[in-house]
Amino acid sequence: MCGIVGAIAERNVVPVLMEGLRRLEYRGYDSAGIAVRNHDARLQRIRSVGKVTELQRLLDQGTVEGPLGIAHTRWATHGMPAERNAHPHMSGEQVAIVHNGIIENHAELRADLQAQGFEFSSDTDTEVIAHLLAGLLNQGQDICDATRNAIGRLVGAYALAVLDPADPDRIVVARAGSPLVIGVGVGENFIASDVFALLPVTQQFIFLEEGDLAEIRRDGVSIFAADGEPVEREVRTSQLSASNAEKGPYRHYMLKEIFEQPAVIAETLEGRIHKGKLLEQSFGHVASELFDRTRAVQIIACGTSYHAGMVARYWLEEIGIPCQIEVASEFRYRKTVVQPGTLFVTISQSGETADTLAALRAAKKAGYIGTLVVCNVPESSLVRESDVALMTRAGPEIGVASTKAFTTQLVALRLLTLALAKRNGLSAAQETAWVEELQSLPRQVEVVLKLSDAIAEMANSFSDMQNALFLGRGTFYPIALEGALKLKEISYIHAEAYPAGELKHGPLALVDERMPVICALPDDPLLEKVLSNLQEVRARGGELFLFSDKKVRIALDRYQNLTLDDICPGTAPIVYTIPLQLLSYHVAVLKGTDVDQPRNLAKSVTVE
């Protein structure tokens, strides 16, 4: 989950590296560091605990500059956040390395290297790579051969970049299990964990594939496949701009991304529906054939994406398609039985989630009829390795707590459900009704966003709360789970979600006047059941915070409620997500937490 960036140029690369780190900080912010080869052929290394601003403060106190450098922002795995554990790691003055991933055999390698006389100064798994490289350099190998031979001894996942101060003309990089992209410039080239880090300097990118090793020089790039043979990788032009990843007038990225949802939902739908019809060809040329064969669906995801998949299960089973959903970290280690005609569906914002990617690779050998990914990053590993990619088109999501990625995932999954429903008896009139509901979504979300100030007032009641309970039934149970996740992620309030009907099976014991209970009340067949459950809460003194359809009549003695107008039944879970996002945001602001970079978390989970 760490972020790495590197540059080789004729100019001083420190500003490029630091801007890259700022743009990658969503991947980890426990510590940061930079190593630059200066004009005296020495490596200058500066590391700091905390965010990139701390590193910048140290850089401002001295002179660090040079035309060749690498940098890193860390999400701690092996070793606590501390300067000694911050990257880049070095072996004496000989080599510097930055690494994203986990080396599973680091203990064995450490013992071997210590026996050879190497001294370790950190608790990380990464330092073993630096010493491995140094040992090979001492044998007379150049930095490219040394890197190739060193990674041959590594077990685990890595994206890494290596500098040798004795070699002023190249950075050597490699990837296996973690993403790495090359930015192509004119007389200069760059590397990073994702394109957003490099958008200020280039829009031309090469995406390294699994097992690739590359030499990055000022005048070009050489790439070698896992077998050591030279290969060509396509140079792609990104349609993103540097401004896409800016906060603009908003206080936080999260708030910006919440308010972007009407536009990005419209973008998700663009070109996929027209005149009351689903344009299935927009899914890709192999999608229709795959959908024709689909008799069941297996969904795999993590975190927020898992909640989106849970909603989709309700939708798919309503149209008669059996659906199973499981978190990727459990699925990949469980022996599974594949039903005939099952489509394997993964959901991921980044497309690089380690557990989900591993599950996809296992699924390809397990007898599924094909693979489909719902994803936001076109060049990601999941997209490249799946048969069909349904892109959400949400644009860069910088806030660690996912918002627009979630709602656009739901929209994409609704489109998938519609495609399968057409093969399962959906009439033309019903298709038109579904399409009209989807087309009305951006306007409905815009209306809900106008409640932001009222929700901020509601949030005042949470400022000194330590716990919260979210309730829901049917498709609104996963929405309750997502609401609880948002609140705990950014406000650090302990929040749980339950099916409302389960209150009597334990959670009711927690309810008192200090337990806020949050619930969405759509006008659906389960409404009376939910209202009965809320009566149980009020009977125990629980504080109710409700978001209801204008048609709903609430016969409770005490509650806070905000009304949502003009909500379509089929897409109601998407719309009701918005006030829960805003509630979590405003509570976090009141509590003074770091909304965009909550403690202990990172945006993209690229390690197991």
DRENRO-128225 format. One record per residue: x, y, z of N, C-alpha, C in turn; residue in one letter. Coordinates in steps of 0.2 Angstrom, whole numbers, plus 5000, padded with zeros to 4 digits. Each point is the difference from the previous one (the first is absolute). Layout:
XYZXYZXYZa/...
END
This chain:
500449945000499650065000500450065000m/500749995000500450065000500050034993c/500350065000500050044994500850014998g/500249994994500750014998500050044994i/500550044999500150044994500750014999v/500250014994500750014998500150044994g/500550034998500150044995500850004998a/500150014993500750014997499950054995i/500450055000499950064996500750045000a/500050054996500550055000500050055005e/499350015003499950055005500049975007r/499950055005499949975006499449975001n/500049945003499449965000499650005006v/500350035005499750015007499350025000v/499850064997499350024999499649954997p/500249974995499649954997499849945005v/500549985004499949945004499650025006l/500150075002499550025006499350014998m/499950024994499350014998499749934998e/500449954998499849944999499849975007g/500450015005499849975007499450035002l/499950064999499350045003499449964996r/500149994994499549974996499949925002r/500549975003499949935001499949995008l/499950055004500050005007499449965002e/499450004996499549965002500149925000y/500649984998500249935000500349985007r/500250055004500449995006500350075002g/500050015007500250065002500349995007y/500349945002500449995006500750035000d/500350004994500650035000500250024993s/500550044998500250014993500750015000a/500349994994500750014999500250014993g/500650034999500350014993500749995000i/500249974994500849994999500150034993a/500550045000500250044993500749994999v/500249984994500750004998500250074998r/500550035004500250074998500550004995n/500350064999500550014994500749975003h/500049995006500749975003499949935000d/499549974997500049925000499849975006a/499750045005499849985006499349995001r/499749965004499349995001499950045007l/499550054999499850045006499349975001q/499949985007499449975002499750045006r/499450014999499650045006499449965001i/499949985006499449965002499650045006r/499449995001499650035005499449965002s/499850005006499449975003499450044998v/499549984999499450044998499950014993g/499650054999499850024993500550034996k/499950014993500550034996500250075002v/499550035003500250075002500650005005t/500049955004500650005004500749994996e/499949964995500649994996500250064997l/499550044997500150064997500350055005q/499850005006500350055005500849985001r/500149945000500749985000500450024994l/499749994994500450024994500150085000l/499550035003500150085000500550025004d/500349965004500550025005500749994997q/500149974994500649984997500050014993g/500549974996500050004993500149934998t/499549974997500049944997499750014993v/500449984995499950014993500449954996e/499749984994500449964995499549984995g/500349974995499649984994499749935000p/500149965005499849935001499849995007l/499449975001499849995007499449965000g/499849975006499549965002499750025006i/499349995001499750025007499449965001a/499850005007499549955002499650035006h/499449995000499550015005499749945003t/500149985006499949945003499349985004r/499849954999499549975004500349945003w/500150005007500449955004499749934999a/500449954999499849935001500649975004t/500649994998500549985004500450055003h/499950015007500350055004499650065001g/500050035006499650065001500250064997m/499550054999500250064997500650045004p/500650004997500650035003500550014995a/500450055001500550024995500449944997e/500249965005500449944998499749964995r/499350005000499649954996499850044994n/500150064999499850044994500449984994a/499750004994500449994994500250074998h/500550004995500449954997500549965005p/500149944999500549965004500650004996h/500649995004500650004997500449955003m/500549984996500549955003500750045000s/500250035005500550045000499950064996g/500550024996499950054995499949984993e/499949934999500049974994499450004996q/499449995003499449994996499450035004v/499550034997499450025003499449974997a/499549985003499449974998499450025003i/499550014996499350015003499649944998v/499549985004499649944999499350015002h/499549974996499349995002499949934999n/499749975006499949935000500249975006g/500049935000500249965006500549944998i/500650005003500449944998499949955006i/499749944998499849955004500649965003e/500550004997500649965002500550045003n/499950065003500550055002500449985006h/499649965004500449975006500649964998a/499849954996500549954997500650044997e/499850054996500550044996500450045005l/499750035005500450045005500549965004r/499849945002500549965003500649984996a/499849994993500649984996500550064999d/499750064999500450064999500450025006l/499749995006500350015006500649965001q/499949934998500649965000500650024995a/499850044995500550024996500350075002q/499850025006500350065003499650074999g/499449994996499650064999499750025007f/500050075001499650025006499450044999e/499549985003499350034999499950065005f/499750054997499850065004499250015001s/499649964997499350005000499749945002s/499350005001499649945001499649984994d/500250034994499649994994500249944996t/499549974996500249954995500450034994d/499950064999500350034994500850005001t/500350015005500750015001500449944998e/499749945000500349944997500250014993v/499550044996500150004993500750054999i/500050055004500650044999500749975001a/500049965005500649965002500149944995h/499549974997500049954995500450044994l/499750054998500350044994500750025001l/500250025006500750025002500449944999a/499849945003500449944999500249994993g/499550004996500149994992500450054997l/499950065002500450064997500849985002l/500149985006500749995002500349944996n/499649964997500249944996500250034993q/499950064998500150034994499450004995g/499449995002499450004996499850085000q/499750024994499850065000499350005003d/499750065000499450015004499449974997i/500049994994499449964996500149935002c/500549974999500149935001499949985007d/500350055005499949995007499350005002a/499650044997499350005002499649944997t/500249984994499749944997500149945005r/500649995002500249955004499750005007n/500050065003499750015006499349985001a/499650034995499349985000499949934999i/500449964997500049934999500049975007g/500250035005500049975007499450025004r/499650054997499550025004499349965000l/499749995005499349975000499550055003v/499550024996499650055002499850054995g/499850065002499750054995500550065000a/500150034995500550065000499950044994y/500050075001500250044994500650045003a/500550004997500650035003500450044995l/500450055002500450044996500750015004a/500549994996500750005002500550054997v/500450035004500550044998500749985003l/500550004995500749995002500450074999d/500350035005500350064999500650004995p/500249934999500650004995499749994993a/499450004999499650004993499650065000d/500250054997499650064999499550014995p/499949944996499650014994499449955000d/499849985005499449955000499749995007r/499449995000499649975006499849934998i/500049955004499849944998499449985004v/499449984997499449995003499849934999v/499549975004499849934999499350005004a/499549964997499449995003499849935000r/499749985005499649935001499550015005a/499450004999499550015004499850065003g/500450064998499850065002500150054994s/499650054999500050044994500650054999p/500250014994500550044998499950034993l/500150075000499950034993500650044999v/500250004993500550054998499750064996i/500250055002499850074997500650024995g/499750014994500550014994500050074999v/500650035000500150074999500550014994g/500250074999500550024995500650015003v/500549954999500750015003499949995008g/499549975002499949985007499549955001e/500049965005499549945001499950005007n/499449965002499850005007499749935001f/499949995007499749945002499650025006i/499449965001499650015005499549945001a/499750005006499549955002499350014996s/499950064998499450014995500150074996d/499650014995500050054996499950075003v/499650005005499950075004500650035002f/500549965002500650035003500450044994a/499949984994500450034995499650054995l/499450015001499650044995500350075000l/500350035005500350074998500650004995p/500349944999500650004996499949964993v/499549965000499849964993499349975000t/499849994994499449964999500149944996q/500649984999500249944997500349955004q/499749945000500149955005500149934997f/500549965004500049934998499949965007i/499549954999499849975006500449935000f/500449995005500449945000499549945002l/500249944997499649945001500349965006e/499749955002500249955005500749974998e/500550015005500649974998500550044996g/499850064998500450054996500650035004d/500550014997500650045003500250054994l/500250065002500150054996500650045002a/500450034995500550055001499750074997e/500050055005499750064998500650054999i/500150024994500550054999499750074997r/500550055000499750064997499750004993r/500449964996499850004993499649944998d/499749965005499649944998499949955005g/499749954999499849955005500149934996v/500349955004500049934998499749965005s/499549964997499649955004500249934999i/500049965005500149934999499549965004f/499749954996499549965003500349955006a/499549975003500349955006500549954997a/500049984994500549954998500650044998d/500150065000500650044999500050034993g/499549984996500150024993499750074999e/500350044995499850074999499350004998p/499550045002499450014997499850074999v/499550014996499750074999499350015004e/499950055003499450015004499750074997r/499450004999499650054996500150075004e/500150054997500050075003499350024999v/499750025006499350025000500050075002r/499550044997499950075002499450005005t/500150035006499550015005499550054998s/499449995002499550064998499950045007q/500349985005500050045006500450065000l/499950055003500450065001500250015007s/500550045001500250015007499550035004a/499650044997499450045004499549955003s/499949944997499649955002500149985007n/500650005002500249985007500150065005a/499750064998500150055005499350015004e/500150035006499450015004499550054998k/500350054996499650064998499750045006g/499450025000499850045006499849975006p/500049935000499749965005500649995006y/499750005006500449995006500449935000r/499749954998500349944999499949964994h/500449964998499949964994499349965001y/499949975006499449965001499450044998m/500050065002499450044999499950024992l/500650014997500050014993499749944996k/500249945003499849944996499349985001e/499750025006499349995002499650054995i/500250064999499650054996500249984992f/500549964999500149994993499549944997e/499649975005499649944998499550014995q/499650054999499650014995500350004993p/500650035000500450004993500349934999a/500349975004500349944999499549944999v/499450005003499549964998499850004993i/499950074998499850014993500549974995a/500750015002500549974996500049935000e/499849975005500049925000499449984996t/499550044999499449984996500250024992l/500450054999500150024994500249954995e/499650004994500149954995499849935001g/499749995006499849935002499249995000r/499650065000499349994999499850064995i/499549984997499750054995499349984998h/499650055000499350004998499649945003k/500149995007499749955003500349935000g/500649994997500349944999500750005002k/500249945002500749995002500449984994l/500650044999500449994994500649955003l/499849944999500449955003500749994996e/500050024994500750004996500550055004q/499850045004500450055003500449965006s/499849945001500449965005500649964997f/500150004994500549974996499749944996g/500449984995499849964995499949935002h/500349985006499949935002499549995006v/499750065002499650005006499349974998a/499750014995499449974998500049925000s/500549984997500149925000500149985007e/500350035004500149985007499450005004l/499650064999499450005003499549954998f/500049984994499649954997500149935004d/500649995002500149945003500050005008r/499850065003500150015007499349975003t/500149965005499549975003500050015008r/500650035002500150015007500650055000a/500150045006500550055000500349995007v/500750005000500450005006500450075000q/499850045006500350075001500649995005i/500550034999500650015004500250075001i/500150025006500250075001500250015007a/500350065002500250025007499750065002c/499950015006499850075003499450034997g/500050064998499450034997499849974994t/500449974996499949974994499649935001s/500149975006499649955002499350025002y/499950055003499350035001499650014994h/500450024995499750014993499749934997a/500549965001499849934998499449975003g/500050015007499449985004499350034997m/500050064998499450034997499949964994v/500549994996499949974993499749935001a/500249965006499749945001499250005000r/499850055004499350015000499750014993y/500350044997499750024993500049944995w/500649965000500049954996499549945002l/500049995006499549945002499350024999e/499850075000499350024998499949984993e/500550004996499849984993500149934998i/500249965006500049934999500749974998g/500550045002500749984999500349985006i/500249945002500349985006500750045001p/500150035006500650045001500349985006c/500749995000500450005006500450065001q/500250025006500550055001500449995006i/500650014999500549995005500650055000e/500350015006500550055000500649964997v/500450034997500649974996500549975005a/500150035005500549975005499849935003s/499449995000499849935002499949954994e/499750034995499949964994500649974997f/500650035000500649984997500349945003r/499849995007500349955004499549945001y/499450014997499549955001499949954994r/499949945001499949954995499250024998k/499950014993499450024998499749954995t/499350004999499749964995499750044995v/500250004994499750044995499449974997v/499450045000499449984997500150014992q/499749954996500150014993499750074998p/500350034995499750064997500150065005g/500550005004500150065005500550054997t/499850065000500450064998500450025007l/500650014999500450035006500150074999f/499850045005500050075000500450035006v/500550044998500350045005499850075000t/500150035006499950075001500550035004i/500350064997500650035003500050074997s/500150055005500150074997500750014997q/500549975003500750014997500249954995s/499749945000500249954995500649965002g/500350025006500649975002500049975007e/499449995003499949975006500349935000t/500549995005500449944999499549935001a/499650005005499649945001499549994994d/499750054998499550004994500449974994t/500650034999500449984994500249935000l/500249985006500249925001499449964999a/499450025003499449964999499850004992a/500150054996499950004993500449954997l/500750005002500449954996499949935002r/499849995006499849935002499349984996a/499650054999499349984997500149984993a/500550024997500249994993500149924999k/500249975005500249935000499449965003k/499550035002499549965004499349984996a/500050024994499449984996499450054999g/500250065002499450054998500050014993y/499450034997499950014993500450064998i/500250045004500350064998500150055006g/500350064999500150045006499850074998t/499750045004499850074999500350045006l/500250064999500250045005499750075000v/499750025006499850075000500550045004v/500350054996500650045002500050074998c/500450045003500050074999500750024996n/500549955000500650024997500149964994v/500050034994500049964994500749964999p/500550025002500749974999500249955005e/499549995005500249965006500149924998s/500349975005500149924999499349964999s/499550025004499449965000499750014993l/500050064997499750024994500449964994v/500650005000500449974995499949935000r/499949975006500049925001499349975000e/499550054999499349975000499750004993s/499649954998499750004994499650064998d/499650035004499650054999500150055006v/500150074998500050055005499550054999a/499650015006499550055000500250065004l/500350054997500350065003499550045003m/500150035006499650045004500150074998t/500650024997500150074998499950055005r/500249995006499950055006500550055000a/500649994997500550045000500449995007g/500650045001500449985005499650015007p/500149955004499750015007500650005005e/500150065003500650015004499849985008i/499450025002499849995007500149925001g/500249985006500149935001499349975001v/499650035003499349985001499650014993a/499849944997499750004994499350035000s/499950044995499350034999499849994993t/500250044995499850004993500249934997k/500549975002500249934998499449955001a/499750015006499549955003499450014996f/499750064999499450014996500149994993t/500550014997500149984993500149934999t/500349965005500049935000499349975000q/499550035004499349985000499750014994l/500150064997499750024993500249944995v/500749995000500349954995499649935001a/500049985007499749945001499250004999l/499750055000499350014998500049984992r/500450034996500149994993500149934999l/500449975003500249925000499349965001l/499750025005499449975002499450004994t/500050064998499550024994500249954994l/500750004999500249954994499849935001a/500049985006499949935002499249995000l/499750055003499250005000499749994993a/500350034995499750004993500049934998k/500549965002500049934999499649955004r/499750035005499649975005499350025000n/499750024995499350025000499850075001g/500550055000499850075001499750024993l/499450035001499650034994500350074998s/499950024994500250064997499850065004a/499349995003499850065004500450005007a/500149945002500450005007500750034999q/500349984994500750034998500050075000e/499550034997499950074999499950035007t/499649975005500050035006500650005004a/500449954999500749995004500450064997w/500050014994500450054996499850075003v/499450015000499850075002500250015008e/500049955004500250005007500750025000e/500449974996500750015000500250084997l/499650024995500150064997499850065005q/499649985005499850055005500450015006s/500549955000500450005006500450065001l/500450034995500450065001499650065004p/499350014997499650055003499849985007r/499949945001499849985007500550015005q/500649994998500650015004500150075001v/500050044995500050075001499650035005e/499349985000499550025005500349985007v/500249945001500249975007500650055002v/500550014996500650045002499850075003l/499450034998499850065003499849995008k/500049945002499949995007500650005004l/500650024997500650005004500050045006s/499850065000500050045005499549975006d/499449984998499649975005500349945003a/500449964996500349945003500650025005i/500350064998500550025004499750025007a/499450035000499750015007499949945004e/499749954996499949935003500649975003m/500650024997500649975002500250025007a/499850065002500250035006499849955006n/499549964999499849955005500549945001s/500450004995500549945001500750025002f/500150075002500750025001500349975006s/499649975005500349975006499849935001d/499749974994499849935000500649954999m/500049955003500649954999499749944996q/499449994999499749944997499450024995n/499949964995499450024996499849934997a/499350004999499749944997499650024994l/500249964994499650014994499649944998f/499450024998499549944999499750014993l/499949944997499750004993499749934999g/499649994995499749944998500050004992r/500149934998500049994992500650044998g/499950034994500650044997500350055004t/499650025005500350055005500449985006f/500049935000500549985005500750014998y/500249984994500750024997500150085001p/499550044999500150075000500150025007i/499749975005500250015007500749985002a/500249944997500749985001500550064997l/499850024994500550064997499950065005e/499450025002500050065005500449995006g/500049945003500449995006500750004998a/500249974995500750004998500350074999l/499650044996500250074999500150045007k/499549995005500150035006500649985004l/500149945000500649975004500750024997k/500050004993500650024996500250075002e/499650055000500250065000499950045007i/499549985004499950035006500349965006s/500149944999500349955005499549995005y/499350014999499549975004499949934998i/499949965006499949934999499349994997h/499949984994499449994997499949934997a/499449985001499849934997499350004996e/499949964996499449994996499749945001a/499349995000499749945001499450004996y/499749944997499450004998499550025005p/499550044999499650035005499649945004a/499849954996499749945003500449965005g/500750025001500449965004500150045007e/499750065001500050035006499949965006l/499549965000499849965006500549945001k/500549994995500449955001500750025002h/500050055005500650025003500250085000g/500050034994500150075000499650055004p/499449985002499550045004500350015007l/500549955002500350015007500450065000a/500250034994500550065000499650065000l/499450004999499650064998499850045007v/500250065001499850045005500050084997d/500050045005499950074997500750034997e/500549965001500750024998500249964993r/499549964997500149974994499650034995m/500350044995499650024995499849944995p/499450004997499849954995499950034994v/500349994994499950034994499649954995i/499550024997499749964995499750044994c/500049974994499650024995499449974999a/499550044998499349985000499750014993l/500149964996499750014993499349975000p/499650024996499349984999500049934996d/500149955004500149934997499649955004d/499949944997499649955004500249985007p/500750025001500249985007500050065005l/499650064998500050065004499749985007l/499449975000499749995007500449965004e/500449954997500449965004500550045004k/500350044996500650045002499750055006v/499450034998499750055005499949965007l/499849945000499949965006500749995003s/500549994997500749995003500250075003n/499850054997500250075003499650015006l/499449985001499650005006500449975005q/500349944999500449965005500650055003e/500350034995500550055002499850055005v/499450044998499850055004499749985007r/499849945000499849975006500649995005a/500650004997500649995005500450075000r/499650054998500450075000500550024995g/500049964995500550014995499850064996g/500550044997500050064996499949984993e/499550024997499949984993500250064995l/500349984995500250054994499849974994f/499550034997499749964994500050044994l/500049974994500050034994499449964996f/499550044998499449964998499750034994s/499649964996499750024994499450055003d/499850054995499550045002499349975001k/499949944998499449975001499949965006k/500649995004500049965006499750045006v/499649975004499750035006500349975006r/500450045004500449975005499650015007i/499749955003499750015006500449985006a/500550045001500549995006500050065004l/500149995007499950055004500650055000d/500649984998500650054999500549974995r/500250054996500549984995500250064996y/500550004996500250054996500049974993q/499750044995499849974993500150054995n/500349984994500150044995499649964994l/499650044996499649974995500450004993t/500049954996500249994993499450004996l/500050044995499550004995500149974994d/499549974997500049984993500549944999d/500049955003500549955000499749944996i/500349974995499849944997500249945004c/499549955000500149945004500749964998p/500149994993500549964998500750035002g/500150065000500650035001500050045007t/499549995004500050035007500649995004a/500349935000500649995004500650054998p/500150024994500550044998499950075002i/499350035000499950065002500150015008v/499749955004500150005007500750005003y/500449984995500750005002500350075002t/499750044996500350075000500050035007i/499450015003499950035007500549965005p/500149944999500449965005500750024999l/500250014994500750034999500150075003q/499550044999500050075002500050005008l/499649965003500049995007500749995003l/500349944997500749985002500550065000s/499950044994500550054999499950065005y/499450025001499950055005500249985007h/499949945002500249985006500750005001v/500449984995500750005000500350075001a/499750044996500250075000499950035007v/499549995003499850025007500549975005l/500249944999500549965005500750024998k/500150044995500750024998500549954998g/499749954997500549944997500250024993t/500549964998500350024993499549964995d/499650044997499449974996500349964994v/500550034997500249964994500549955001d/500450005005500549965002499949975007q/499549965001499949975007500549965002p/500150005007500649965003500049924998r/500549984999500149924999499749984993n/499850044996499749984993500350024994l/499949974995500350034993499549984995a/500050044994499549994995500049944997k/500649984997500049944996500449945004s/499649955001500349945004500449954995v/500650024999500449964995500449955003t/499949995007500449945004499549965003v/500149945001499649955003499950025008e/
END
